[in-house]
Amino acid sequence: MSAHGDVDMGHTVAGWTGTSIATLGFGVAGLGIVAVSGPLIAAGVAVIALSVIVTWVLHLAGWGKPSGPRPADQWDWRVKDLTARRGHPDCVGCWIAGRRAAAAAEVGKPVPETVGAQL
C-alpha cells in the first residue's frame, strides 16, 4: 500500500498544478466580490476554467495517474504515467479524449458505443 492509503488521488503534477491555478482563480474571484468588480470576478472564473483545461492536458500527457493503489515505483508524484496514451478505465478525462475504449478493452470491460455512431 502507498504511504497515502488505498486511494492516492491528486498526488501528481497535474493535480498540484491544477489545484494551484484554481486557488489563484478563486482568490481573484473573491477579490472581485469584495471589490464589487464584475470584470475581476469574470477574470477569476476564467482562471478557474483554465485550471480545468491545464489539468486535463497534463493528465493526457501522462502527468496524471489513475486513482487507487499503484506499485511502489509509481508512488512519487513526479513519476510520469506511461499508460496514459491508452487511457485509464472509468476516467472521464480519458473518455472525453477518446481513450477510454482502449483502456476498457484491455481490462476486459464492454466498450461503450461512441456518440453519433448510430446513423
Secondary structure, DSSP 4 states (H G I P E B T S, - for coil): -BTTBS--TT-SHHHHHHHHHHHHHHHHHHHHHHTT-HHHHHHHHHHHHHHHHHHHHHIIIIIS--SS---GGG-STTS--TTTTT--TT-HHHHHTT-HHHHHHHHTPPPPPPTT---
